[in-house]
Amino acid sequence: MAQIASQVGGLDRPRGREKSRRIRSFRESLIFTILVLCGVFSILTTASIIATLAIESFQFFRLPEVSIWEFFTGLRWSPLLGAEKHFGIWPLIGGTLMISAIAMMVALPLGLVSAIYLSEYARPGVRAVLKPVLEIIAGVPTVVFGFFALTVITPGLRWLHDGFNVYNATSAGIAVGIMCLPIVTSLSEDALRAVPQALREGAYGLGSTRFEVSIKVVVPAALSGIIAAFLLAIARAVGETMIVSLAAGSMPIPLADDPTAAIDPRNPAQTMTGYMVMIFTGDVSNFGVEYFSSYAVAATLFVMTLLLTLIGHRVRVRYRQVYE
């Protein structure tokens, strides 16, 4: 009986192993199928966005009152006011770039210095407290930053100088910079901490100070990650909507009347995203030229961010350093 039982048990074990292999193969196939579907879904979503922008922008440029040459070279944007409408995109691009530049003057240096402190100087306990506190800013709704700019930053600027309007590019740029600060700090700090400890120890062994090690060894070694953090923050600032809609105003920069207005951050400056919000939240017909113009502006913004992403990828590949 014992011999028969052992033979029966010997027959059951291969069957059990075969069943286990089938279950494992089914799970792996299911996971692979889910991953493929997620990838296909993301590709189809991107393709749908591109197709929508292309089709609606084509409809805009087919309208008789629109000139492709004026759109890409014109200095006047007035699609809603007056009998004669103008569709020169540069006032919106100028407002977007001005606010993004102000935001980066706030976010990039402060974010990099904060990242260096957290990575090279802060004690583990201090870092465990400061980093989550900084990252909490990333969870604050952007509309809160917009109201903060209106109620705190703008009154402070007007107290310092009477030339600031209630809606101005400086206030919006500072608020966007504060919003982008956690992105720069967190990603730059991760890039700095990824640098091998052996590089630091070698620099210390040569007699370098902590500041010299941080600036001359660690930062250059993490340059690829730092640049990637910078470019991601710039793309985030360019695409910001609510802050600029609330704090920067709804008047495009009057480049046609005063070209120097492009470098005066005390005045209102409508951005590309701000214009789109104004169109889609207003009483504009879905078949009018103003409605289709928002898609042309969105397509231009998409191309700008795409070029920025490609440049960032090229820079990361160029300065990437691999350590064993």
VENCORRA-V439188 format. One record per backbone hydrogen bond with DSSP energy under -0.5 kcal/mol. CO is the residue of the C=O (numbers start at 1). NH is the residue of the N-H. Records with the same first field share a line. If there is no record, write none. Layout:
BEGIN
CO: NH ; NH
END
This chain:
BEGIN
1: 5
2: 6
3: 7
4: 8
5: 9
6: 10
7: 11
8: 12
9: 13
10: 14
11: 15
12: 16
13: 17
14: 18
15: 19
16: 20
17: 21
18: 22
19: 23
20: 24
21: 25
22: 26
23: 27
24: 28
25: 29
26: 30
27: 31
28: 32
29: 33
30: 34
31: 35
32: 36
33: 37
34: 38
35: 39
36: 40
37: 41
38: 42
39: 43
40: 44
41: 45
42: 46
43: 47
44: 48
45: 49
46: 50
47: 51
48: 52
49: 53
50: 54
51: 55
52: 56
53: 57
54: 58
55: 59
56: 60
57: 61
58: 62
59: 63
60: 63
63: 66
67: 71
68: 72
69: 73
70: 74
71: 89
74: 90
75: 256
76: 78 ; 88
78: 86
83: 85
86: 78
87: 89
88: 91
89: 92 ; 93
90: 94
91: 95 ; 253
92: 96
93: 97
94: 98
95: 99
96: 100
97: 101
98: 102
99: 103
100: 104
101: 105
102: 106
103: 106 ; 107
104: 108 ; 109
106: 110
107: 111
108: 112
109: 113
110: 114
111: 115
112: 116
113: 117
114: 118
115: 119
116: 120 ; 121
117: 121 ; 122
123: 127
124: 128
125: 129
126: 129 ; 130
127: 131
129: 133
130: 134
131: 135
132: 136
133: 137
134: 137
135: 138
136: 139
137: 140
141: 144 ; 145
142: 146
143: 147
144: 148
145: 149
146: 150
147: 151
148: 152 ; 153
149: 154
152: 156
153: 157
154: 158
155: 159
156: 160
157: 161
161: 164
166: 168
168: 172
169: 173
170: 174
171: 175
172: 176
173: 177
174: 178
175: 179
176: 180
177: 181
178: 182
180: 184
181: 185
182: 186
183: 187
184: 188
185: 189
186: 190
187: 191
188: 192
189: 193
190: 194
192: 195
196: 199 ; 200
197: 201
198: 202
199: 203
200: 204
201: 205
202: 206
203: 208
204: 207
209: 213
210: 214
211: 215
212: 216
213: 217 ; 218
214: 219
217: 221
218: 222
220: 223
222: 226
223: 227
224: 228
225: 229
226: 230
227: 231
228: 232
229: 233
230: 234
231: 235
232: 236
233: 237
234: 238
235: 239
237: 240
241: 245
242: 246
243: 247
244: 248
247: 168
248: 269
250: 252
251: 270
253: 255
254: 258
258: 261
259: 262
260: 263
261: 264
263: 265
264: 267
265: 170
266: 165
267: 169
271: 275
272: 276
273: 277
274: 278
275: 279
276: 280
277: 281
279: 282 ; 284
282: 284
285: 288
288: 292
289: 293
290: 294
291: 294 ; 295
292: 295 ; 296
293: 297
294: 298
295: 299
296: 300
297: 301
298: 302
299: 303
300: 304
301: 305
302: 306
303: 307
304: 308
305: 309
306: 310
307: 311
308: 312
309: 313
310: 314
311: 315
312: 316
313: 317
314: 318
315: 319
316: 320
319: 224
END
